[in-house]
Amino acid sequence: MVSVFLIAVSLAMDALAVSVSSGISVPGFGRRQALRMGLWFGTFQFAMPLFGWFLGSGIAERMERAGHVLAFAILALIGGRMIYGALHADGDGARGADLTAPRLALLAVATSIDALAAGVSMAFMDVNILLSAVIIGVVAFLLSVLGGLAGRKLGGLFQKRAEIAGGLVLIALGVKILVEYRIYG
């Protein structure tokens, strides 16, 4: 179970980074938004290993290839919009886009692509996939909530610079996903 917990923490790092960025850039971000984001990310991080487990390695491998490019595109687009919004704000304190269901779904998919591949690899490990998926989902939920709340504090301190940094983090995360796939995929 220690290995499953370590896998869960490593899979949740993308969700943590996105949560911090959202806490920085989303207007009125608070506990409710942090919990909502945690639920989306935790649910997707829970479901993706199960899907990976059931899909089998042949199909999941093809999906993983496209998934890395999709994750990069989503994160780069959202990060770019954050930076644009910070640089072109009207001075009224308006910050990044609200956490709508479609936006949360896109972010949840982008940050959980690796969990799909982890589910495929878990098919070859001696683990209980349901328990493993629950651990992965709970860890992603907790780190996302904490990351969002930490981002809110950072955003309040640094405002525009923090939003630009948050956008750059999302773009860098997308590039990291793409480069890792190109190197290891």
MILUMDO-848728 format. One record per atom (N, C-alpha, C, CB): x, y, z negated; residue in three letters. Coordinates in pm, whole numbers, padded with zeros to 5 digits, always signed. Each point is the difference from the previous one (the first is absolute). Glycine has a CB too. Example, Ala and Ser with C-alpha at 12.3 -4.5 7.8 and 13.67 -1.06 7.14 Angstrom:
REM MILUMDO-848728
+01319-00569-00780ala;-00089+00119+00000ala;+00090+00120+00000ala;-00189-00117-00125ala;+00154+00222+00197ser;+00082+00119-00006ser;-00077+00109-00073ser;+00118-00063+00215ser;
REM end
This chain:
REM MILUMDO-848728
+00081-00120+00000met;-00081+00120+00000met;+00085+00127+00000met;-00177-00127-00119met;+00299+00119+00070val;+00089+00116+00002val;+00024+00042+00144val;+00110-00073-00216val;-00090-00024+00305ser;+00025+00035+00140ser;-00123+00067+00062ser;+00163-00193+00018ser;-00281+00149-00054val;-00122+00062+00052val;-00011+00144-00051val;-00115-00227+00010val;+00147+00250-00135phe;-00003+00136-00055phe;+00100+00090+00072phe;-00072-00092-00223phe;+00192+00041+00249leu;+00100+00079+00071leu;-00044+00030+00143leu;+00179-00103-00143leu;-00241+00005+00207ile;-00057+00022+00134ile;-00107+00109-00008ile;+00048-00242+00066ile;-00134+00233-00168ala;-00107+00098-00017ala;+00055+00141-00015ala;-00141-00177-00106ala;+00244+00192+00025val;+00059+00133-00021val;+00061+00051+00131val;+00047-00056-00242val;+00024-00029+00314ser;+00062+00045+00125ser;-00106+00035+00104ser;+00201-00143-00049ser;-00309+00067+00055leu;-00108+00031+00095leu;-00071+00130-00036leu;-00029-00245+00042leu;+00024+00279-00169ala;-00072+00119-00045ala;+00081+00129+00016ala;-00121-00145-00161ala;+00247+00136+00197met;+00082+00121+00011met;-00051+00095+00108met;+00195-00133-00079met;-00242+00080+00191asp;-00055+00086+00104asp;-00125+00071-00051asp;+00092-00153+00178asp;-00179+00079-00246ala;-00122+00058-00055ala;+00034+00106-00106ala;-00125-00216+00044ala;+00227+00191-00122leu;+00044+00097-00101leu;+00046+00129+00067leu;+00068-00187-00153leu;+00013+00175+00256ala;+00050+00120+00070ala;-00114+00079+00062ala;+00216-00120+00048ala;-00311+00052+00014val;-00114+00068+00061val;-00087+00065-00107val;+00002-00164+00192val;-00017+00099-00306ser;-00079+00055-00109ser;+00062+00127-00056ser;-00079-00230-00056ser;+00210+00228+00039val;+00070+00121-00048val;-00022+00113+00101val;+00175-00141-00121val;-00157+00111+00249ser;-00019+00101+00104ser;-00143+00054-00001ser;+00176-00111+00138ser;-00273+00024-00157ser;-00140+00044-00004ser;-00027+00085-00123ser;-00068-00206+00125ser;+00123+00166-00238gly;-00016+00080-00121gly;+00055+00140+00018gly;+00013-00207-00134gly;+00094+00219+00212ile;+00061+00129+00028ile;-00088+00084+00091ile;+00225-00103-00029ile;-00281+00041+00132ser;-00060+00078+00109ser;-00151+00012+00000ser;+00193-00070+00126ser;-00264-00016-00195val;-00147+00001+00008val;-00058+00101-00098val;+00001-00242+00069val;-00086+00330-00019pro;-00059+00102-00089pro;-00084-00064-00110pro;-00002+00162+00191pro;+00018-00114-00312gly;-00081-00048-00112gly;+00028-00144-00040gly;-00171+00157+00073gly;+00287-00209-00037phe;+00032-00139-00033phe;+00001-00015-00152phe;+00137-00027+00213phe;-00205-00076-00260gly;-00007-00025-00143gly;-00017-00148-00028gly;-00097+00227-00034gly;+00052-00258-00085arg;-00015-00140-00040arg;-00095-00077+00091arg;+00045+00069-00234arg;-00155-00005+00271arg;-00099-00068+00084arg;+00061-00039+00135arg;-00184+00129-00113arg;+00257-00035+00175gln;+00064-00030+00127gln;+00110-00103-00016gln;-00053+00231+00078gln;+00125-00225-00189ala;+00106-00098-00026ala;-00060-00139-00013ala;+00140+00177-00114ala;-00250-00189+00041leu;-00066-00130-00014leu;-00055-00050+00133leu;-00058+00059-00235leu;+00001+00033+00312arg;-00055-00037+00130arg;+00111-00050+00093arg;-00185+00171-00029arg;+00296-00099+00031met;+00113-00041+00082met;+00054-00135-00048met;+00057+00242+00045met;-00045-00257-00178gly;+00046-00126-00055gly;-00090-00116+00038gly;+00100+00125-00189gly;-00231-00102+00189leu;-00093-00107+00039leu;+00017-00038+00147leu;-00161+00082-00172leu;+00174+00016+00259trp;+00021-00030+00142trp;+00131-00077+00020trp;-00129+00208+00062trp;+00237-00155-00117phe;+00129-00064+00020phe;+00005-00137-00067phe;+00107+00225+00013phe;-00157-00234-00134gly;-00001-00128-00070gly;-00083-00105+00072gly;+00030+00122-00212gly;-00145-00081+00265thr;-00086-00094+00073thr;+00068-00050+00126thr;-00202+00116-00090thr;+00263-00026+00166phe;+00068-00043+00123phe;+00123-00085-00033phe;-00082+00207+00117phe;+00155-00168-00221gln;+00118-00080-00039gln;-00043-00138-00051gln;+00126+00211-00057gln;-00245-00222+00001phe;-00055-00129-00042phe;-00043-00083+00122phe;-00076+00105-00218phe;+00007-00041+00312ala;-00058-00073+00113ala;+00103-00043+00104ala;-00208+00128-00038ala;+00307-00045+00065met;+00093-00031+00108met;+00081-00129-00021met;+00015+00244+00037met;+00035-00273-00158pro;+00068-00129-00015pro;-00095-00118+00023pro;+00157+00108-00162pro;-00282-00092+00124leu;-00098-00106+00026leu;-00021-00020+00149leu;-00113+00052-00217leu;+00101+00059+00291phe;-00013-00010+00145phe;+00124-00065+00061phe;-00147+00204+00001phe;+00263-00162-00047gly;+00125-00058+00050gly;+00007-00149-00026gly;+00113+00217-00036gly;-00156-00256-00082trp;-00001-00141-00039trp;-00087-00082+00095trp;+00038+00067-00239trp;-00155-00013+00271phe;-00096-00074+00081phe;+00025+00010+00150phe;-00163+00037-00179phe;+00224+00069+00224leu;+00023+00016+00143leu;+00104-00096+00055leu;-00063+00238-00027leu;+00161-00266-00053gly;+00108-00086+00047gly;+00111+00082+00064gly;-00164-00185+00035gly;+00281+00130-00033ser;+00117+00077+00041ser;-00003+00041+00147ser;+00126-00120-00174ser;-00179+00041+00265gly;+00001+00034+00142gly;-00079+00126+00030gly;+00026-00240+00051gly;-00148+00246-00098ile;-00085+00116+00025ile;+00050+00121-00079ile;-00196-00151+00043ile;+00232+00130-00167ala;+00043+00111-00085ala;+00127+00064+00054ala;-00105-00113-00198ala;+00194+00034+00259glu;+00124+00056+00054glu;-00030+00100+00111glu;+00121-00212-00059glu;-00216+00179+00147arg;-00039+00094+00106arg;-00064+00125-00059arg;-00033-00193+00157arg;-00053+00174-00257met;-00065+00114-00064met;+00102+00087-00072met;-00210-00134-00026met;+00311+00071-00032glu;+00101+00075-00075glu;+00077+00093+00093glu;+00020-00189-00164glu;+00011+00141+00287arg;+00071+00084+00095arg;-00077+00128+00028arg;+00102-00204+00102arg;-00228+00189-00068ala;-00083+00116+00029ala;-00025+00081-00127ala;-00109-00124+00188ala;+00100+00057-00300gly;-00029+00066-00127gly;+00106+00099-00040gly;-00123-00200-00067gly;+00249+00169+00092his;+00108+00092-00038his;-00008+00129+00082his;+00144-00196-00062his;-00172+00183+00189val;-00013+00117+00085val;-00123+00081-00043val;+00112-00121+00192val;-00222+00053-00223leu;-00121+00066-00046leu;+00024+00072-00132leu;-00138-00173+00117leu;+00205+00107-00211ala;+00030+00063-00129ala;+00085+00125+00019ala;-00013-00225-00113ala;+00114+00217+00199phe;+00083+00117+00029phe;-00085+00114+00056phe;+00197-00151+00042phe;-00280+00121+00056ala;-00081+00103+00065ala;-00094+00068-00099ala;+00014-00128+00215ala;-00079+00050-00298ile;-00094+00055-00098ile;+00072+00091-00099ile;-00146-00204+00024ile;+00256+00155-00080leu;+00073+00078-00100leu;+00062+00125+00061leu;+00046-00211-00126leu;+00008+00200+00247ala;+00059+00116+00066ala;-00107+00104+00031ala;+00180-00146+00098ala;-00296+00102-00053leu;-00109+00093+00030leu;-00047+00073-00126leu;-00070-00148+00191leu;+00045+00074-00296ile;-00048+00062-00124ile;+00108+00091-00060ile;-00149-00199-00041ile;+00275+00153+00042gly;+00110+00082-00051gly;+00018+00127+00081gly;+00112-00206-00081gly;-00122+00194+00212gly;+00011+00117+00087gly;-00112+00101-00025gly;+00110-00144+00170gly;-00231+00093-00191arg;-00112+00089-00030arg;+00019+00071-00135arg;-00151-00150+00134arg;+00210+00078-00231met;+00028+00062-00131met;+00097+00116+00017met;-00041-00219-00117met;+00147+00196+00192ile;+00102+00103+00021ile;-00061+00118+00075ile;+00182-00175+00002ile;-00257+00147+00103tyr;-00065+00105+00077tyr;-00093+00083-00090tyr;+00014-00143+00208tyr;-00093+00074-00289gly;-00092+00069-00091gly;+00073+00089-00099gly;-00158-00189+00024gly;+00272+00141-00075ala;+00077+00080-00096ala;+00059+00124+00066ala;+00053-00208-00128ala;-00006+00193+00250leu;+00064+00111+00070leu;-00100+00100+00057leu;+00187-00152+00054leu;-00310+00108-00034his;-00101+00087+00061his;-00117+00029-00093his;+00065-00091+00220his;-00042+00081-00352ala;-00106+00030-00096ala;-00032+00148+00005ala;+00075-00189-00149ala;-00200+00220+00121asp;-00046+00139+00006asp;+00037+00080-00124asp;-00186-00076+00143asp;+00263+00018-00233gly;+00036+00070-00121gly;-00107-00008-00107gly;+00136+00150+00139gly;-00241-00230-00112asp;-00108-00012-00097asp;+00020-00119-00093asp;-00152+00106+00164asp;+00270-00166-00156gly;+00029-00113-00087gly;-00053-00130+00054gly;-00005+00154-00189gly;-00052-00153+00309ala;-00051-00125+00058ala;+00117-00092+00030ala;-00200+00119+00098ala;+00181-00243-00132arg;+00106-00097+00025arg;-00053-00109+00092arg;+00107+00049-00224arg;-00043-00167+00227gly;-00028-00108+00093gly;-00144-00047+00002gly;+00229-00067-00033gly;-00255-00028+00121ala;-00133-00054+00024ala;-00055-00072-00122ala;+00057-00022+00242ala;-00189+00023-00251asp;-00066-00072-00108asp;+00016-00150+00019asp;-00166+00187-00025asp;+00143-00261-00081leu;+00010-00145+00004leu;-00134-00061+00043leu;+00178+00004-00181leu;-00207+00007+00309thr;-00122-00059+00054thr;+00019-00151+00012thr;-00054+00213+00126thr;-00056-00284-00116ala;+00008-00146+00015ala;+00081-00041+00123ala;-00222-00019-00115ala;+00202+00082+00232pro;+00083-00039+00115pro;+00149+00024-00023pro;-00193+00051+00145pro;+00227+00062-00208arg;+00141+00029-00027arg;+00057-00103-00097arg;-00040+00246+00041arg;-00033-00277-00147leu;+00046-00100-00097leu;+00015-00137+00065leu;-00112+00129-00183leu;+00019-00164+00271ala;+00009-00129+00069ala;+00125-00006+00086ala;-00250-00018+00001ala;+00279+00125+00074leu;+00120+00003+00083leu;+00126-00012-00085leu;-00121+00141+00169leu;+00126-00065-00278leu;+00116-00007-00088leu;+00013-00138-00064leu;-00023+00245-00045leu;-00088-00304+00006ala;+00003-00133-00062ala;+00049-00105+00099ala;-00188+00067-00151ala;+00144-00059+00275val;+00048-00094+00102val;+00149+00020+00023val;-00227-00002+00110val;+00267+00127-00093ala;+00141+00031+00029ala;+00093-00048-00110ala;-00075+00197+00131ala;+00030-00189-00256thr;+00088-00038-00111thr;-00011-00147-00037thr;-00020+00231-00083thr;-00069-00305+00147ser;-00016-00141-00039ser;+00036-00098+00112ser;-00177+00074-00155ser;+00233-00026+00265ile;+00040-00089+00109ile;+00100-00105-00049ile;-00039+00186+00165ile;+00135-00144-00247asp;+00099-00093-00052asp;-00063-00108-00087asp;+00169+00183+00008asp;-00280-00152-00073ala;-00067-00099-00085ala;-00057-00114+00084ala;-00055+00181-00165ala;+00019-00152+00289leu;-00046-00104+00092leu;+00111-00101+00024leu;-00159+00162+00109leu;+00277-00110-00077ala;+00116-00088+00022ala;+00038-00074-00127ala;+00081+00156+00178ala;-00094-00090-00293ala;+00030-00067-00127ala;-00095-00117-00022ala;+00084+00217-00096ala;-00210-00200+00135gly;-00097-00109-00013gly;+00039-00120+00084gly;-00177+00168-00044gly;+00228-00142+00165val;+00046-00110+00086val;+00116-00071-00067val;-00075+00123+00206val;+00170-00047-00260ser;+00116-00064-00063ser;-00041-00076-00126ser;+00148+00181+00092ser;-00251-00134-00161met;-00045-00069-00121met;-00061-00136+00031met;-00040+00222-00106met;+00000-00242+00231ala;-00052-00131+00039ala;+00109-00107-00012ala;-00164+00111+00157ala;+00290-00068-00154phe;+00112-00093-00009phe;+00061-00003-00139phe;+00045+00040+00239phe;-00104+00035-00332met;+00046+00002-00138met;-00096-00080-00086met;+00110+00225+00033met;-00063-00268-00146asp;-00086-00073-00093asp;-00066+00100-00094asp;+00148-00207+00014asp;-00250+00281+00039val;-00071+00100-00078val;-00150-00017+00019val;+00194+00160+00020val;-00268-00112-00117asn;-00145+00006+00010asn;-00031+00130+00074asn;-00040-00135-00218asn;-00009+00126+00342ile;-00018+00119+00083ile;-00102+00097-00059ile;+00059-00138+00199ile;-00165+00088-00260leu;-00101+00089-00056leu;+00058+00079-00119leu;-00182-00159+00075leu;+00251+00091-00164leu;+00063+00068-00113leu;+00106+00097+00049leu;-00045-00200-00146leu;+00122+00159+00245ser;+00104+00087+00055ser;-00063+00126+00060ser;+00144-00201+00047ser;-00252+00185+00027ala;-00067+00115+00062ala;-00056+00093-00107ala;-00057-00140+00200ala;+00004+00084-00308val;-00052+00082-00109val;+00114+00081-00062val;-00183-00169-00046val;+00296+00106+00021ile;+00115+00071-00058ile;+00046+00111+00093ile;+00071-00209-00121ile;-00062+00181+00249ile;+00042+00099+00099ile;-00098+00118+00001ile;+00108-00182+00140ile;-00237+00151-00141gly;-00101+00106+00001gly;+00001+00085-00125gly;-00137-00145+00142gly;+00152+00083-00258val;+00001+00074-00127val;+00124+00089-00009val;-00128-00187-00110val;+00243+00136+00149val;+00123+00080-00003val;-00014+00120+00095val;+00137-00206-00056val;-00190+00183+00176ala;-00019+00110+00095ala;-00098+00104-00055ala;+00047-00157+00191ala;-00153+00110-00254phe;-00098+00091-00061phe;+00068+00088-00105phe;-00184-00167+00042phe;+00254+00104-00136leu;+00062+00075-00110leu;+00105+00099+00051leu;-00041-00195-00151leu;+00128+00151+00239leu;+00105+00090+00050leu;-00059+00113+00085leu;+00161-00192-00002leu;-00269+00164+00074ser;-00064+00104+00081ser;-00063+00107-00089ser;-00043-00168+00181ser;-00025+00126-00284val;-00063+00096-00092val;+00108+00084-00067val;-00194-00158-00040val;+00295+00094-00013leu;+00108+00073-00067leu;+00073+00093+00097leu;+00026-00191-00161leu;-00002+00143+00282gly;+00068+00082+00101gly;-00081+00121+00039gly;+00111-00204+00084gly;-00241+00186-00067gly;-00086+00112+00035gly;-00001+00106-00108gly;-00140-00153+00133gly;+00131+00109-00258leu;-00001+00095-00112leu;+00135+00071-00013leu;-00170-00142-00118leu;+00278+00069+00142ala;+00133+00064-00003ala;+00012+00101+00113ala;+00100-00209-00102ala;-00151+00174+00219gly;+00002+00092+00113gly;-00079+00127-00026gly;+00025-00195+00150gly;-00137+00181-00222arg;-00080+00117-00035arg;+00084+00097-00083arg;-00212-00139+00005arg;+00286+00085-00101lys;+00086+00086-00084lys;+00108+00067+00086lys;-00042-00150-00199lys;+00105+00075+00287leu;+00104+00056+00086leu;-00058+00106+00092leu;+00124-00216-00009leu;-00241+00190+00066gly;-00064+00095+00090gly;-00032+00130-00070gly;-00095-00188+00128gly;+00052+00180-00253gly;-00030+00120-00076gly;+00124+00083-00027gly;-00191-00119-00104gly;+00304+00054+00093leu;+00124+00070-00030leu;+00063+00065+00124leu;+00035-00160-00188leu;-00042+00088+00300phe;+00075+00044+00117phe;-00085+00038+00120phe;+00179-00145-00079phe;-00307+00124+00076gln;-00100+00033+00101gln;+00047-00024+00142gln;-00087+00165-00157gln;+00110-00060+00237lys;+00025-00015+00144lys;+00121-00090+00026lys;-00100+00226+00038lys;+00208-00206-00110arg;+00120-00082+00020arg;-00030-00147-00030arg;+00145+00197-00060arg;-00225-00221-00042ala;-00035-00137-00036ala;-00085-00065+00109ala;+00011+00061-00243ala;-00100+00016+00305glu;-00082-00055+00108glu;+00086-00034+00121glu;-00196+00133-00082glu;+00289-00046+00116ile;+00092-00028+00111ile;+00082-00124-00032ile;+00011+00245+00060ile;+00040-00254-00183ala;+00077-00118-00042ala;-00087-00125+00007ala;+00143+00144-00150ala;-00268-00133+00108gly;-00090-00115+00007gly;-00022-00046+00143gly;-00111+00080-00206gly;+00095+00014+00298gly;-00015-00035+00141gly;+00125-00066+00054gly;-00158+00190+00028gly;+00274-00136-00066leu;+00126-00060+00044leu;+00017-00142-00056leu;+00102+00230+00013leu;-00148-00252-00137val;+00007-00134-00059val;-00086-00097+00080val;+00040+00099-00228val;-00160-00058+00267leu;-00086-00089+00079leu;+00064-00033+00134leu;-00202+00097-00113leu;+00257+00005+00179ile;+00065-00024+00129ile;+00121-00092-00018ile;-00077+00225+00083ile;+00157-00200-00185ala;+00117-00084-00027ala;-00041-00143-00031ala;+00123+00200-00086ala;-00233-00216+00012leu;-00051-00134-00031leu;-00040-00072+00128leu;-00080+00081-00225leu;+00015-00010+00316gly;-00038-00059+00129gly;+00123-00040+00080gly;-00207+00138+00000gly;+00308-00051+00003val;+00124-00032+00071val;+00068-00121-00064val;+00028+00243+00064val;-00026-00249-00197lys;+00060-00113-00071lys;-00069-00130+00040lys;+00059+00151-00192lys;-00190-00151+00196ile;-00075-00121+00038ile;+00037-00042+00142ile;-00189+00067-00152ile;+00196+00030+00243leu;+00033-00029+00139leu;+00143-00051+00014leu;-00164+00175+00072leu;+00259-00110-00139val;+00141-00039+00009val;+00021-00138-00062val;+00069+00243-00008val;-00129-00269-00107glu;+00015-00130-00062glu;-00054-00110+00090glu;-00017+00107-00225glu;-00095-00080+00292tyr;-00053-00100+00092tyr;+00096-00023+00116tyr;-00233+00067-00063tyr;+00288+00042+00115arg;+00093-00013+00114arg;+00127-00075-00041arg;-00089+00215+00097arg;+00135-00194-00220ile;+00123-00064-00046ile;-00027-00144-00042ile;+00089+00223-00074ile;-00194-00246-00007tyr;-00025-00132-00056tyr;-00106-00079+00074tyr;+00066+00093-00217tyr;-00147-00025+00300gly;-00112-00066+00067gly;+00037-00069+00121gly;-00141+00163-00089gly;
REM end
